[in-house]
Amino acid sequence: MKLKPCPFCGSVPDPERCFKFVDGHKWGAVVCCCEGPDVRTHYSDGREWWAEAAEAWNTRVLDTEDVRASVERTFESRIDEMKASNRILIEENQELRNQLRGFGVDA
Ligand SMILES: [Zn+2]
């Protein structure tokens, strides 16, 4: 599992060095300049708990790419709404001009 950047320093933890036991061997976590959340290791020296720790880590991390993509989607959606609204205004404006021309007004 790919680790997201650290919420504090922004670096991506090195997967070969960031999985550490915390407070004995019962708990483990991804550790950067901050740590956690802790997950049960079942006292395993192997990598069995690493995926769970990575998943837990990724839930608390602000992924700037996710935020950027979300903001972009919101803006694109709003721009589409505004374009649709603008088309309606242009059509209404044209209709009014046509009506004015019908009254002999140069519009
Ligand atoms: Zn950090």
Backbone and ligand atoms as CSV (ligand in chain L), in Angstrom:
chain,resi,resn,atom,element,x,y,z
A,1,MET,N,N,0.842,-1.199,0.000
A,1,MET,CA,C,0.000,0.000,0.000
A,1,MET,C,C,0.877,1.249,0.000
A,2,LYS,N,N,0.471,2.191,-0.830
A,2,LYS,CA,C,1.231,3.431,-0.943
A,2,LYS,C,C,0.935,4.314,0.272
A,3,LEU,N,N,1.977,4.851,0.863
A,3,LEU,CA,C,1.790,5.733,2.019
A,3,LEU,C,C,1.592,7.165,1.551
A,4,LYS,N,N,0.633,7.829,2.190
A,4,LYS,CA,C,0.415,9.238,1.881
A,4,LYS,C,C,1.419,10.078,2.656
A,5,PRO,N,N,1.592,11.315,2.242
A,5,PRO,CA,C,2.571,12.180,2.926
A,5,PRO,C,C,2.197,12.437,4.388
A,6,CYS,N,N,3.206,12.685,5.176
A,6,CYS,CA,C,3.034,13.012,6.595
A,6,CYS,C,C,2.234,14.313,6.724
A,7,PRO,N,N,1.250,14.344,7.635
A,7,PRO,CA,C,0.438,15.556,7.774
A,7,PRO,C,C,1.205,16.745,8.334
A,8,PHE,N,N,2.374,16.502,8.894
A,8,PHE,CA,C,3.121,17.600,9.516
A,8,PHE,C,C,4.317,18.050,8.688
A,9,CYS,N,N,5.149,17.102,8.238
A,9,CYS,CA,C,6.344,17.531,7.502
A,9,CYS,C,C,6.171,17.385,5.990
A,10,GLY,N,N,5.140,16.657,5.546
A,10,GLY,CA,C,4.874,16.541,4.120
A,10,GLY,C,C,5.698,15.502,3.393
A,11,SER,N,N,6.658,14.866,4.070
A,11,SER,CA,C,7.460,13.854,3.380
A,11,SER,C,C,6.721,12.517,3.401
A,12,VAL,N,N,6.993,11.698,2.410
A,12,VAL,CA,C,6.394,10.365,2.370
A,12,VAL,C,C,7.302,9.431,3.163
A,13,PRO,N,N,6.757,8.775,4.193
A,13,PRO,CA,C,7.590,7.895,5.014
A,13,PRO,C,C,8.222,6.772,4.186
A,14,ASP,N,N,9.460,6.449,4.497
A,14,ASP,CA,C,10.181,5.368,3.821
A,14,ASP,C,C,9.604,4.036,4.296
A,15,PRO,N,N,8.976,3.261,3.396
A,15,PRO,CA,C,8.313,2.026,3.827
A,15,PRO,C,C,9.277,0.998,4.423
A,16,GLU,N,N,10.545,1.117,4.158
A,16,GLU,CA,C,11.512,0.169,4.737
A,16,GLU,C,C,11.927,0.569,6.148
A,17,ARG,N,N,11.576,1.774,6.574
A,17,ARG,CA,C,12.033,2.224,7.899
A,17,ARG,C,C,10.948,2.816,8.788
A,18,CYS,N,N,9.747,3.010,8.253
A,18,CYS,CA,C,8.747,3.765,9.017
A,18,CYS,C,C,7.841,2.894,9.887
A,19,PHE,N,N,7.844,1.572,9.684
A,19,PHE,CA,C,6.978,0.709,10.494
A,19,PHE,C,C,7.723,0.328,11.766
A,20,LYS,N,N,7.215,0.830,12.873
A,20,LYS,CA,C,7.937,0.643,14.130
A,20,LYS,C,C,7.007,0.176,15.236
A,21,PHE,N,N,7.585,-0.588,16.149
A,21,PHE,CA,C,6.839,-0.954,17.350
A,21,PHE,C,C,6.702,0.282,18.225
A,22,VAL,N,N,5.560,0.339,18.887
A,22,VAL,CA,C,5.288,1.480,19.753
A,22,VAL,C,C,4.946,0.942,21.131
A,23,ASP,N,N,5.640,1.390,22.127
A,23,ASP,CA,C,5.301,1.000,23.491
A,23,ASP,C,C,5.335,-0.527,23.643
A,24,GLY,N,N,6.471,-1.125,23.434
A,24,GLY,CA,C,6.597,-2.582,23.475
A,24,GLY,C,C,6.346,-3.172,22.101
A,25,HIS,N,N,5.981,-4.461,22.061
A,25,HIS,CA,C,5.777,-5.121,20.772
A,25,HIS,C,C,4.319,-5.382,20.449
A,26,LYS,N,N,3.419,-4.941,21.344
A,26,LYS,CA,C,1.997,-5.196,21.124
A,26,LYS,C,C,1.424,-4.276,20.056
A,27,TRP,N,N,1.940,-3.068,19.983
A,27,TRP,CA,C,1.413,-2.064,19.069
A,27,TRP,C,C,2.488,-1.611,18.091
A,28,GLY,N,N,2.051,-1.264,16.899
A,28,GLY,CA,C,2.974,-0.745,15.901
A,28,GLY,C,C,2.298,0.364,15.122
A,29,ALA,N,N,3.118,1.134,14.432
A,29,ALA,CA,C,2.553,2.261,13.686
A,29,ALA,C,C,3.540,2.738,12.636
A,30,VAL,N,N,3.017,3.499,11.697
A,30,VAL,CA,C,3.888,4.252,10.806
A,30,VAL,C,C,4.415,5.419,11.616
A,31,VAL,N,N,5.721,5.624,11.579
A,31,VAL,CA,C,6.324,6.694,12.357
A,31,VAL,C,C,7.130,7.594,11.421
A,32,CYS,N,N,6.814,8.864,11.479
A,32,CYS,CA,C,7.613,9.879,10.767
A,32,CYS,C,C,8.034,10.855,11.852
A,33,CYS,N,N,7.753,12.158,11.676
A,33,CYS,CA,C,7.964,13.088,12.775
A,33,CYS,C,C,6.771,13.028,13.724
A,34,CYS,N,N,5.714,12.338,13.278
A,34,CYS,CA,C,4.587,12.022,14.142
A,34,CYS,C,C,4.365,10.526,14.018
A,35,GLU,N,N,3.404,10.014,14.748
A,35,GLU,CA,C,3.246,8.558,14.748
A,35,GLU,C,C,1.774,8.175,14.763
A,36,GLY,N,N,1.490,7.038,14.107
A,36,GLY,CA,C,0.203,6.429,14.307
A,36,GLY,C,C,-0.782,6.589,13.185
A,37,PRO,N,N,-1.998,6.147,13.402
A,37,PRO,CA,C,-2.505,5.511,14.614
A,37,PRO,C,C,-1.864,4.136,14.856
A,38,ASP,N,N,-1.863,3.724,16.123
A,38,ASP,CA,C,-1.292,2.426,16.483
A,38,ASP,C,C,-2.228,1.306,16.055
A,39,VAL,N,N,-1.629,0.205,15.628
A,39,VAL,CA,C,-2.424,-0.995,15.327
A,39,VAL,C,C,-1.813,-2.169,16.086
A,40,ARG,N,N,-2.619,-3.197,16.301
A,40,ARG,CA,C,-2.111,-4.386,16.992
A,40,ARG,C,C,-1.110,-5.104,16.095
A,41,THR,N,N,-0.015,-5.506,16.653
A,41,THR,CA,C,1.013,-6.226,15.875
A,41,THR,C,C,0.897,-7.731,16.065
A,42,HIS,N,N,0.129,-8.136,17.066
A,42,HIS,CA,C,0.054,-9.547,17.457
A,42,HIS,C,C,1.466,-10.083,17.726
A,43,TYR,N,N,2.311,-9.180,18.199
A,43,TYR,CA,C,3.696,-9.486,18.579
A,43,TYR,C,C,4.500,-10.061,17.413
A,44,SER,N,N,4.088,-9.707,16.220
A,44,SER,CA,C,4.769,-10.239,15.044
A,44,SER,C,C,5.961,-9.359,14.666
A,45,ASP,N,N,7.113,-9.982,14.477
A,45,ASP,CA,C,8.279,-9.260,13.983
A,45,ASP,C,C,8.228,-9.122,12.459
A,46,GLY,N,N,7.272,-9.833,11.862
A,46,GLY,CA,C,7.147,-9.777,10.406
A,46,GLY,C,C,6.364,-8.555,9.964
A,47,ARG,N,N,5.928,-8.604,8.732
A,47,ARG,CA,C,5.248,-7.440,8.147
A,47,ARG,C,C,3.728,-7.588,8.145
A,48,GLU,N,N,3.224,-8.554,8.898
A,48,GLU,CA,C,1.783,-8.841,8.851
A,48,GLU,C,C,0.938,-7.607,9.161
A,49,TRP,N,N,1.373,-6.800,10.058
A,49,TRP,CA,C,0.569,-5.651,10.504
A,49,TRP,C,C,0.871,-4.376,9.715
A,50,TRP,N,N,1.823,-4.420,8.823
A,50,TRP,CA,C,2.225,-3.206,8.112
A,50,TRP,C,C,1.100,-2.622,7.266
A,51,ALA,N,N,0.365,-3.491,6.570
A,51,ALA,CA,C,-0.711,-2.985,5.695
A,51,ALA,C,C,-1.774,-2.267,6.522
A,52,GLU,N,N,-2.086,-2.850,7.682
A,52,GLU,CA,C,-3.098,-2.224,8.536
A,52,GLU,C,C,-2.587,-0.878,9.065
A,53,ALA,N,N,-1.310,-0.855,9.426
A,53,ALA,CA,C,-0.735,0.403,9.923
A,53,ALA,C,C,-0.705,1.462,8.814
A,54,ALA,N,N,-0.390,1.012,7.604
A,54,ALA,CA,C,-0.360,1.953,6.469
A,54,ALA,C,C,-1.757,2.498,6.200
A,55,GLU,N,N,-2.751,1.606,6.252
A,55,GLU,CA,C,-4.132,2.033,6.019
A,55,GLU,C,C,-4.563,3.039,7.086
A,56,ALA,N,N,-4.203,2.744,8.340
A,56,ALA,CA,C,-4.550,3.654,9.441
A,56,ALA,C,C,-3.845,5.001,9.253
A,57,TRP,N,N,-2.581,4.952,8.880
A,57,TRP,CA,C,-1.820,6.180,8.629
A,57,TRP,C,C,-2.495,7.016,7.551
A,58,ASN,N,N,-2.890,6.359,6.478
A,58,ASN,CA,C,-3.457,7.089,5.339
A,58,ASN,C,C,-4.800,7.736,5.656
A,59,THR,N,N,-5.492,7.258,6.708
A,59,THR,CA,C,-6.774,7.877,7.038
A,59,THR,C,C,-6.614,9.233,7.703
A,60,ARG,N,N,-5.469,9.494,8.300
A,60,ARG,CA,C,-5.311,10.748,9.034
A,60,ARG,C,C,-4.494,11.769,8.260
A,61,VAL,N,N,-4.092,11.372,7.068
A,61,VAL,CA,C,-3.197,12.237,6.321
A,61,VAL,C,C,-3.974,13.053,5.304
A,62,LEU,N,N,-3.704,14.309,5.275
A,62,LEU,CA,C,-4.295,15.175,4.271
A,62,LEU,C,C,-3.523,14.973,2.970
A,63,ASP,N,N,-4.193,14.404,1.991
A,63,ASP,CA,C,-3.547,14.174,0.702
A,63,ASP,C,C,-3.811,15.384,-0.193
A,64,THR,N,N,-2.781,16.150,-0.417
A,64,THR,CA,C,-2.964,17.392,-1.166
A,64,THR,C,C,-3.449,17.125,-2.586
A,65,GLU,N,N,-3.093,15.972,-3.154
A,65,GLU,CA,C,-3.577,15.635,-4.492
A,65,GLU,C,C,-5.093,15.419,-4.469
A,66,ASP,N,N,-5.578,14.713,-3.419
A,66,ASP,CA,C,-7.013,14.498,-3.288
A,66,ASP,C,C,-7.743,15.827,-3.129
A,67,VAL,N,N,-7.180,16.710,-2.308
A,67,VAL,CA,C,-7.799,18.013,-2.075
A,67,VAL,C,C,-7.817,18.823,-3.363
A,68,ARG,N,N,-6.696,18.816,-4.076
A,68,ARG,CA,C,-6.604,19.567,-5.329
A,68,ARG,C,C,-7.638,19.050,-6.333
A,69,ALA,N,N,-7.731,17.725,-6.464
A,69,ALA,CA,C,-8.673,17.132,-7.411
A,69,ALA,C,C,-10.110,17.484,-7.025
A,70,SER,N,N,-10.401,17.467,-5.731
A,70,SER,CA,C,-11.740,17.790,-5.264
A,70,SER,C,C,-12.082,19.252,-5.554
A,71,VAL,N,N,-11.137,20.143,-5.305
A,71,VAL,CA,C,-11.357,21.570,-5.572
A,71,VAL,C,C,-11.557,21.790,-7.073
A,72,GLU,N,N,-10.765,21.100,-7.878
A,72,GLU,CA,C,-10.905,21.236,-9.330
A,72,GLU,C,C,-12.279,20.784,-9.802
A,73,ARG,N,N,-12.740,19.635,-9.268
A,73,ARG,CA,C,-14.070,19.136,-9.652
A,73,ARG,C,C,-15.147,20.145,-9.264
A,74,THR,N,N,-15.021,20.720,-8.070
A,74,THR,CA,C,-16.003,21.700,-7.616
A,74,THR,C,C,-16.005,22.917,-8.537
A,75,PHE,N,N,-14.824,23.411,-8.868
A,75,PHE,CA,C,-14.733,24.588,-9.748
A,75,PHE,C,C,-15.287,24.281,-11.139
A,76,GLU,N,N,-14.926,23.116,-11.681
A,76,GLU,CA,C,-15.402,22.763,-13.020
A,76,GLU,C,C,-16.926,22.671,-13.042
A,77,SER,N,N,-17.479,22.087,-11.987
A,77,SER,CA,C,-18.929,21.970,-11.896
A,77,SER,C,C,-19.574,23.347,-11.826
A,78,ARG,N,N,-19.007,24.235,-11.026
A,78,ARG,CA,C,-19.538,25.595,-10.881
A,78,ARG,C,C,-19.408,26.371,-12.205
A,79,ILE,N,N,-18.293,26.183,-12.885
A,79,ILE,CA,C,-18.087,26.856,-14.177
A,79,ILE,C,C,-19.126,26.382,-15.180
A,80,ASP,N,N,-19.409,25.063,-15.189
A,80,ASP,CA,C,-20.441,24.534,-16.094
A,80,ASP,C,C,-21.797,25.156,-15.787
A,81,GLU,N,N,-22.137,25.292,-14.493
A,81,GLU,CA,C,-23.401,25.915,-14.102
A,81,GLU,C,C,-23.464,27.359,-14.608
A,82,MET,N,N,-22.360,28.072,-14.444
A,82,MET,CA,C,-22.333,29.478,-14.845
A,82,MET,C,C,-22.433,29.615,-16.366
A,83,LYS,N,N,-21.794,28.695,-17.101
A,83,LYS,CA,C,-21.893,28.727,-18.563
A,83,LYS,C,C,-23.328,28.498,-19.006
A,84,ALA,N,N,-23.998,27.536,-18.354
A,84,ALA,CA,C,-25.396,27.245,-18.693
A,84,ALA,C,C,-26.261,28.462,-18.398
A,85,SER,N,N,-26.032,29.087,-17.245
A,85,SER,CA,C,-26.774,30.274,-16.858
A,85,SER,C,C,-26.516,31.405,-17.853
A,86,ASN,N,N,-25.281,31.549,-18.265
A,86,ASN,CA,C,-24.906,32.594,-19.221
A,86,ASN,C,C,-25.590,32.377,-20.573
A,87,ARG,N,N,-25.678,31.111,-20.999
A,87,ARG,CA,C,-26.363,30.813,-22.273
A,87,ARG,C,C,-27.820,31.246,-22.206
A,88,ILE,N,N,-28.472,30.979,-21.073
A,88,ILE,CA,C,-29.878,31.364,-20.903
A,88,ILE,C,C,-30.013,32.889,-20.982
A,89,LEU,N,N,-29.121,33.610,-20.322
A,89,LEU,CA,C,-29.163,35.077,-20.349
A,89,LEU,C,C,-28.950,35.615,-21.760
A,90,ILE,N,N,-28.026,35.007,-22.491
A,90,ILE,CA,C,-27.783,35.443,-23.872
A,90,ILE,C,C,-29.028,35.231,-24.723
A,91,GLU,N,N,-29.681,34.076,-24.550
A,91,GLU,CA,C,-30.909,33.798,-25.311
A,91,GLU,C,C,-32.014,34.791,-24.945
A,92,GLU,N,N,-32.176,35.057,-23.648
A,92,GLU,CA,C,-33.205,36.003,-23.209
A,92,GLU,C,C,-32.914,37.405,-23.747
A,93,ASN,N,N,-31.654,37.775,-23.740
A,93,ASN,CA,C,-31.250,39.086,-24.248
A,93,ASN,C,C,-31.592,39.197,-25.741
A,94,GLN,N,N,-31.310,38.122,-26.456
A,94,GLN,CA,C,-31.611,38.122,-27.889
A,94,GLN,C,C,-33.116,38.243,-28.135
A,95,GLU,N,N,-33.903,37.533,-27.310
A,95,GLU,CA,C,-35.360,37.608,-27.434
A,95,GLU,C,C,-35.860,39.038,-27.202
A,96,LEU,N,N,-35.333,39.678,-26.159
A,96,LEU,CA,C,-35.737,41.059,-25.856
A,96,LEU,C,C,-35.354,42.001,-26.991
A,97,ARG,N,N,-34.167,41.814,-27.556
A,97,ARG,CA,C,-33.739,42.649,-28.686
A,97,ARG,C,C,-34.704,42.480,-29.868
A,98,ASN,N,N,-35.070,41.222,-30.107
A,98,ASN,CA,C,-36.004,40.960,-31.214
A,98,ASN,C,C,-37.343,41.649,-30.977
A,99,GLN,N,N,-37.815,41.595,-29.713
A,99,GLN,CA,C,-39.087,42.260,-29.392
A,99,GLN,C,C,-38.976,43.762,-29.605
A,100,LEU,N,N,-37.848,44.337,-29.136
A,100,LEU,CA,C,-37.650,45.786,-29.316
A,100,LEU,C,C,-37.624,46.162,-30.797
A,101,ARG,N,N,-36.961,45.319,-31.597
A,101,ARG,CA,C,-36.924,45.591,-33.034
A,101,ARG,C,C,-38.341,45.578,-33.615
A,102,GLY,N,N,-39.155,44.667,-33.052
A,102,GLY,CA,C,-40.558,44.588,-33.482
A,102,GLY,C,C,-41.300,45.884,-33.205
A,103,PHE,N,N,-40.859,46.633,-32.165
A,103,PHE,CA,C,-41.465,47.940,-31.862
A,103,PHE,C,C,-40.771,49.074,-32.583
A,104,GLY,N,N,-39.828,48.710,-33.450
A,104,GLY,CA,C,-39.127,49.732,-34.219
A,104,GLY,C,C,-37.946,50.358,-33.517
A,105,VAL,N,N,-37.535,49.770,-32.406
A,105,VAL,CA,C,-36.376,50.300,-31.674
A,105,VAL,C,C,-35.122,49.636,-32.216
A,106,ASP,N,N,-34.089,50.428,-32.467
A,106,ASP,CA,C,-32.821,49.878,-32.946
A,106,ASP,C,C,-32.088,49.211,-31.783
A,107,ALA,N,N,-32.189,47.898,-31.668
A,107,ALA,CA,C,-31.573,47.191,-30.539
A,107,ALA,C,C,-30.576,46.156,-31.020
L,1,ZN,ZN,ZN,6.704,13.851,9.264
